[in-house]
Amino acid sequence: MGGVDDNEPALKRLKLASGRLTGLSNGSSLTEPIVGSSRDLMARPLQSEGDEEVLGSKGVIKRVEFVRIIAKALYSLGYKKSYARLEEESGIPLYSSSVDVFTQQILDGSWDESVATLHKIGLKDESIVKSASFLILEQKFFELLDGDKIMEALKTLRTEITPLSINNCRVRELSSCIVFPTHCDSDGSSNQGYGRTKSRTKLLEELQKLLPPRVIIPENRLEHLVEQALTLQKDACIFHNLLDKEMSLYSDHQCGRDQIPSRTLQILEAHSDEVWFLQCSHNGKYLASSSNDQSAIIWEVYEKVGRGLVSCGWFPDGKWIFSGINDKSICMWELDVKEVECWKGQRTLKISDLEITSDGKQIISLLPHTRAISVPRFVIRSCFGGHEQAFIASGSEDSQIYLWHRASRELVEALPGHSGAVNCVSWNPANPHMLASASDDRTIRIWGVNALQVKHKSAHCNGIHYCNGGS
C-alpha cells in the first residue's frame, strides 16, 4: 500500500515510529521529514482486535492492548530505548502510521493536513471527528489572528469552523475576537498575543482526551490500572488499617487481625460512677469523658454540680470543650477549667447527646423520646475510625465492643473486657490503632494492637494521660 510496508523489517518500522514520537514527548517539532504521504497513512495499521491473542489465567487480557500499554508506560517514564526494543521484538507499534503522522502535523501546525488525516484514522463516531476538527481549526484561527492575518482568520471561521454546526456559542465568541480583538487577550491589551491561543502541545493533549483510547492510549493508563487493583484489594481487606504507602506490588494485599486495636492497654478508673460519654480530641492528644458522678475529665478534672454530665465534645480548634448535663443545661469550658458559657432555660431540654458542626457555629443536641412508648434503657454511641475511617465501632448492652468493616459491613471483632454496658466508644483521629471505650462499670479502657510497643502509665485524674504511644 506504499508509505510504510508491512513486509519491511521491524527495525526499519521501529526507527520511523520512534522518530515521529519524539515530538509527542516534548512538544517540539521534528526537523526530519516523515516518510510517506497522506495517501499512505493506513499502510501500517494496528493489529485487528477480532483475533487477538489473550494472556492470563482468565483469558481476558488482550496481548496487543497489554503490550501497547506497557510501551506507553515505558515511553512516558523516559525509557525510550526499552520502549523501542519492545516495539521491535513484539512487532506491535504503539500507534498506527496515521496517528503518528497526525501527531506530527499538529506539532508542525499543518492544520489542513491534520484535519484530512483525522478523517483517515478510522473513527466511527462522526461527532468525535467534528469535535476534534473544531479544536484544530480553532487553533488555526487564533494563530492566524496572532499573525495579524485577519482576513484569513475570518475565512477559516466562515468556511471551515461554522459549517461544522457544533458549539455555536463558541463560534460567536470567536466572531467577537475579530470585532473586539482585545477582548480575547489575557490582560486586555492588543499587543500581547491572544490569551485563548493554546500551545500546540496543549492542543495535542486535549485531542488525546477526545479521541478513543484504542487510537491514542490515555496518559498514565498503566499507573491507573495498578492503582485501581490496589484500591480493590484494600477495600476487600476487612482488617486494613495501614497507611496506603505501606502496600506493595510484590504480593496481594491482606492485613491480619493484628492491625485492629483489640488488646486492653490501660484501664482508667478515675470516675466514681457510670461513664456515659467520651471523645478523643481532633489532634488525638487528649481524651475527654463525662460521667454520672457529675464530673468531666480531660485528664484534668472538670466538675459541674448537677444531675450528671451525659455528653461532651470538642470544638474544632481544640480550645474549648462543651458538655450536656442532666439538669437540661449546656456548658462550654476552656482547658484551664474556666467555665465560659452555660445555657439553661425554657429553650433547653434534657439532652441525650451533643455534637458541634465543623465550623464551630452550631451545637446539635439529641433529645430523648417524650412519647408514651417503651424507650430503651441505654443510649449507645458509635463512631467511625481507623485508617480513612474504614471501621465502625459501637458499644453494647452486653458489655462488649463491636467493630465492623465499613464497606463490606462484616463484623471484624467483638471485644470483651468491660463488666457493664459500654455506653460510648471513640477512635483516636490521629492514631488508627487506638480506641477508647466508656462503660457503666465506671472505667475507661484504652485499646491498642499487640504489635505496638506501648509505655503504660498509671491512671490519675489530675494530669494528662499518654495512651498507646500518643501524647
N, C-alpha and C positions, 0 to 999 in steps of 0.2 A: 504493500500500500504506500511505499515511498517513505520519506522522512526518516523514521527510526524503525528498522525492520526487526520483526520478532526473531528472525534467524541470526541476528547479529550476536557475537559473543557477549556474555554477560558483562565482561569488563568494559566494553565499549558503551553498553547501555548505562553502566554504573557512572562512568565519567560524565556522560551527558546529563544524567539526573542530578548528580552531585553539583555540577556547575550551576544549574538552574536554581537549586535550593539555597545557594549561598545568599541570594538576595532576600530570602524569607527570614533568615536569622537576624540580620542587622538592618534591614530596611534600605540598604543602598543598592543602586543599580549596577548590573554587571557590564563590563566593557566588552567582553567577548560575545559575539553573536550566537544566537541559538540556531542549531541545525534544524532545517525543516521549515515548511511553510504552513500557512493556516489550512491548506487542503489536506495536510498530512497529520492532523492532530490526533486522529484516532488510531495511529499506527501501533501504539503500544498500550492497549487498554489493560485495566486491572483484570485479574482472573475472574471468570464468571462465578457468581455466588451460588449457582444452582448445583454444581457438582464439586464443592469444596471438600477437602479432607477435614476430618474433625479430630480433636485432641481431647484428652482427659477421660476419666473413667465413666463419666456421664454422657459423653458424646455430644456435648452442647457447645464446645468451643471450636469455632471455625479457624482452621490453620491460617488462612490468608489474613483474617482480621487480627489474629493473635500476633503474627509476625509484623504486620504493619503498625500495630500499637507499640510493640517493643521498639521498632525502628524509630517511631515518632519520639518515644521517651529518650532513646539514646541521642537523637539529634538535638532535642530540647536541652538535655543535660550537657551538651557540648562535646560529646564523644563522636565526632564526625567520622573518624576513621572506622570505629566499630560499627557505626550505622552503615557506612559504605560497604564494609565487608559483609554485613548481614544481607544487604540487598544483593550483593554479588553471589553469595553462596545459596541464598534461598530462591533467587530469581523472581522475587516478589518486590516490585517497586513501591515506595511509599506513596507516590502519586502517579497518576497516569500522565502521558505526554501532554494532553490537553490542559490539565491542571497546572503542570509545570510552566507551560507557555503562558497561560492565563496569569499566573502569579508574576512572571517577569514583565508582562505587558502592563500590569497595574503599577509595578515599581518604576517602569520606564515612562509612564504617562501616555502610553499608546491607547487612548480611550476608545476610539472607533474599533480598533483591532480587538481590544479586550471584550467589548460588547459582542462582536462577531464570534469570538472564541467561546464566550459564555453560552451561546446557543448550541455549540457543538460538544459541550461537555456531556450531554445526555441527561439533563434534568427533565423529569417528567412533569413536575409541578410548574405550570406556567406562571403562577403568582410569585414563585421564588425567582424565576428568571426576570420578571418585571421589577421586583423589589431590588434585586441586585443591580439591574441595569440603571435603575433610578439613582442608587448610591454612586455608581460610576459616573454617570452623566452629571450629577450634582457636583462631584469633584471637578470634572471638566469645566463646568460652568464657573465655579469660583476661581479656578486657576486662570481662566480667560479674563475674568474681572481683575484679578491681581496683576495681569499683564496689560491692563488698560485696553483690552480688546472688547470693547463694549458691544459692538455690533455682532461679533461672533458669539459672544455670550448670549445675546438676545436671540440669535438664530438657533442656538442649542436649546434654549428654553422653549421656543415656539415649535420647532420641528422635531426635536428628539425627546425632551422631557415631558411636555404636555400631552403628546399622543399616547403616552403610556397609560393615561387615565387612572392614575393612582395618586393618593396623597395630595389632593387638591389644595388643602390648607398650606402644605409646604410649598407648593407651586406658587401660591400667592405671596408667600414670604420671599421666595426667590425673585419674584417680579419687583417687590419693593426694594430689593437690593440694587436694582438698576435705576429706579427712580430716586431713591434716597440711599446712596451707597454708604454714607457714614453710619446709617442705622445697622449695617452689618459688621461694623468694626467693633472690636472688643472694648475699645476705650472711647469711641465716638469720633475719632479723628480719621480723616480720609487718607492719610499718608503712611499708615502703619500696616497696611495689609488687612485682609478681611478675616475677622476673628473666627468665622464659621468654617474657614478652609481647614480641612484636616490634612495631616501629613499622609503620604501615600501608604506608609506602614500602618497607620491607624485605620485607613480605609480597608486595607487588606485584612486586618483583624476583624473589622465589622463584617466583611464579606465571609470570612471563615465561620462566624457565628450564624450567618444566614444560610449558607449552603449546607446540604445534608452531610452528616458525619461520614457517610461512605465515600463522599467526594473529597472532603478535607477533614481529617481527624481533628477533633477539638483539642485545644491545648490541655496539657496535664491529664489526659484521659487515663493513663495507667495509674497515676497517683490517686485519681478519683476512685478507680475500681478497688485499689488496695485499701484506701480509707473506708470505703463502703463495706468491704469484707471485715475489717477490724471492728467497725461500729456494730455490725450484725453479731459478731462474736461477743462483743462486750454486752450488748443488750440481751443476748441469750444466756449469759452467765449470771445466775441469780445471786452469787456471792461477790460480784465485782464491787470492790471498794478501794481501788487503787487509782493513782493518777494515770491518765492516758499515756503519758510518756514512758511508763514502765511496761507497756505492752510491746511484744516483739513479733517480728515477721517470721522468726525461725520455727515457731511452733504454734499450733492452735491455742487460742487463749482460753484458760479455765482457771478461775480462782478457787481456793479452798475455803472451808469454814473458818480458817484461822484469821480471815480478814474481817470477820464480824465481831464486834465487841460483845462477848458472851461470858466474860470472866469478871467477877467482882474484884475490883482493885482496892476499893476503900468504902467504908461504911461511916457515914456522918450521923452522929446521934445527938446533935445539939438541941433539937426540938423536943419539947416535953409532951406533945400531943400529936394527933394525926397530921401528917404533912399532905397538904391538899394540892399544892402547885409548885412548880419550879421551872426555871428557864435559864439557858446559857445566854450570856451577853453576845452581841454581834461580833465582837473581836475574839470570842472564845476564852477570855481570860477570867471571867467571873461567872459565878452561879448564884442566882437569886432563888430563894424558896420562901413559901408562906405556909403558915400552919394554923390549926385551931387553937394553938397555945397563945394566940394574939401577938405573934412575932413574925417579922420578915427578916431573913438572913441573907446577906450577900457575902457572907463570911467576914462580916462586921454586922452586928445585930441592929436591926431597926425594930422598934417596938411602938405599937399603936394600941392604946386602950380601946377595947371594943368587944365585939362578939366573935372575933376571929377573922383573919385575913384569908380570903378564899382564892385570890388570884393576884398575880403580879406580872409585870412585863417591863422591857427596856425601851427607852426612846431610841430612835435610830442613831443618834450621835453618841449614845452611851453615857451621857452626862446625868441623866435622871432615870428614876425608876418610879413606876406608878403601881398602885395596889388597890384592889377592890375588897371591901370589908363588909362583913355581915350586917353591920348597922346601916347599910344602904349608902355608904359614902365611898368616894373615890379620892385617893390621896396621891400626891406627887412629891417625891423626895429627891434631895441631892445626895451625892455619895458620901457627904460628910455628916450624915444623919440629920440634916436640916429639912423639916417639912416645908415645901414651897407652897403648895395649894392643897385644899381639901374641899371637895364638892359634896354637899349634902342638902337635902330638902325634898320638896314635892316632886321635882323633876327626876330624882334618882330613885331607883328601885333596888330591891335585893338582887345582888349580882352573882351570877354563876361563873362567868369567865370574862376576861378582858383581852383586847388586842389593840394595837395602835397602828395607824396607817404608816406607810414607808416615809411620807413627808413630815410625819410628826404633828399633823394638824388636827387629826380626828382620833378619838378613842372610841372603839366599838365594844359594847358590853353585851354579854349574853345573859338573858334573864331566864329564870326557871319558869316552867309552865304554871299557870294560875287556874287552869280549867279544872273542873271536878272530875278528873280522871286519875287513874293509877300512874304515879310518877316513879321511875326507878330510884332506888336508894342512892346510887352512886353517880357522880359525874366523872367520866373518864376522858382524859385529854390525850390526844395523839399528836404526832409530829412527823415531818419529813426529815431525812438526814442521810448521812453517808456521802460518798463522792458523787457530786452532781445530784444530790438528793434522790438517790436511786432506791431508797428504802422508806418504808412507813413503819414507825414504832408506835405501840399502844400499850397502855396498862390494861389491867383486867381485874374483875372482882375475885378471880381465883388465885390472886397473889402472884401471877406470872406476868412477864413482859413478852409481847409477841412482835416479831419482826417479819414484815412481808417485803418481797421484791416488788417494786412499784409497777414495772412494766408488765411482768408476767403474772402478777397477783399471787404468786406462790408463797406459802409460808416458809420462811427461812429458818427461824429459830423460835423456841419458846424458852424463856429464861426464868428458872425458879430462883428463889433466894429470899424474897420478902415473906413475911408471915401474916400480912394483912393485904387488903385490896390496894392495888397500885393505881393511884389517882392520876398521875401525870408522868410523862417522860419528856426529856429534852435532849436532842442530839447537838453536840458541840459544832457550831458552824465552821470553826477553824480547824477542827481535828475530826476527821471522819471515823476515827477509831475510838471515840469517847462518847459514852451515852450516860445520862443521869436519870434516875427514877425516884419518885416520891411515893410514900406508902402510908397507910393507916397504922403501920407498926412503928411509927414515929421516927423512921430512919430515911436517909437518902443514900442510895447506892450509886457508886461510880463504876461503870463497866468499861472494860477495855479488851484488848486482844492478848493472847498468850505470848505472841512473838515480841511485843514491845518490852524494853527494859524500863520499868517504872520505879521511881523513888516514892515509897509510901511515907506519908507524913501523918502525924496524929491529928485527928479532927478536933478543932476547937472553934468556938463561936465568936471569938474576938480577934480574928486575923484572916488574912487571905489564904485560901487553900490552893494547892497545886495538885491537879488531878491528871493522871495519865501522861505525865511528862510536859503538860502545858503549863503556862504561867498566867 
